[in-house]
Amino acid sequence: QVQLVESGGGSVQAGGSLSLSCAASVDIYCMGWFRQAPGKEREAVATLDVTGTRTYLLDSVKGRFTISRGNAKNTVYLQMLNLKPEDTAIYYCAAPRVYGDVCSLSTVNYWGQGTQVTVSS
């Protein structure tokens, strides 16, 4: 099976920064990050295709988070700046389904195990 392995979660104070990394066992066209806070539905945070031409960012993280793909086609990163308590969640690396070169926000083929991000104060 395809595996996604993410790392970089942790605990920070409000205003701090964290960087998440994910590597898949195969090359993947669409990769991104979803998050789920307790009692809330899982939501798409950011997606990016392998060409770097199609990007999605959740409105609440625009200006603070940046998604990028590495030179390797199986990697994706999330730079999170100025973190807020409401960003606290489990963050999942994801491989969304692609429809005609468009990355889906609702259908995900493969999930990572998740990494906890906790923002205090």
N, C-alpha and C positions, 0 to 999 in steps of 0.2 A: 504494500500500500504506500501511497504518497505520504510522506511525513513532513511536518513543519515544526521547527524547533525555534522557540523565541527565548530571548534573554534580555536583561536590562531593567527589570522592574525593581521596585524598592520603596522606601519611605522617605519623604522629603517634607520640608516646611513649605507653606504657601509662598509662592514666588520663586521656588527652586526649579531645577531642571532635571530631566531624565532623558535618556536615549534608549530606545528599544531596537533590537535587531532580530531578524528572522531569516532562517535559511531553509529552503525546501530541498527534498531529495531529488527533485527533477526541475528542469526549467519550466517556468509558469508564466503565462501571458499577463494575467491579472493577479496582483497581490495587494494586500492591504491590512488594515487593522480595524477590529471591532472591539467594543468594550461593553461590559455589563456590570452595573452597580446593583447592590442588594435591593430587591423589590422592584427593579426596573427591567424593561426589556433590553435585550442586546441591541446595540445600535452601531451603525457604520461610522467610523471615525475618519478614515482616509483610505482611498484606493488610488492606485497608479498602474497604468499598463507598462509593459516592458519597454515601449518606445519613449515613455516619458511625455506623451502628448495628451493623455487624458487623465485628469486629476479630479478627485472629489475630496472635499474637506467638510466636515460637519461645521455648521455655522458657529457653534459655540467655541470652536477651537481655532477658527480662522485668525491669523495674525499671531498665533502662539505655537501651533504645531506645524511641522513640515515633514512630508513624506518624501522618500527618495528611494530609487532603485540603485543598487550597486552595479558595477560593470558586469558582474555575474548575473545571469538571467534567473537565478533561483533565490535572490536575496531582496529584502526590503527593510527599510529603516524608518523609524519615527522619532524625530527630534521634538521634544516637548519642553517648551519654555514657559516661564511665568505660570507654573502650575497652580491650580485652585483646588480647594477642598472638593468641589463638585466634580473634579476629574477623577476622584477616587473610584476605582473599579478594577475588575480583572480585565486585562487587555489580551485579546486573542489575535495572533497572526492568522490570516485567512487567504485562501485562494478562491476568489469569487468566480462564478461562471462568466464566460464571455459570450455576448450576443452581438454578432456582427461588429466586432472590435470594440464594443462597449462593455465595460465592467459592471456586472450586476451589483446592486446594493442589497438585494433580498435573497439571492441564491448563492450559496457558498459550497464549493466542491470539497474543500479540505480545510480543517481547522488545526491550529496549534493547541497545545495543552493549556495555555494561558499563563500570564504572569501578573502578579498583584502589584498595583500602583496605589500607594496610600499617600494622600496629601493632608497634612494636619494644619490646624489654625486657620 
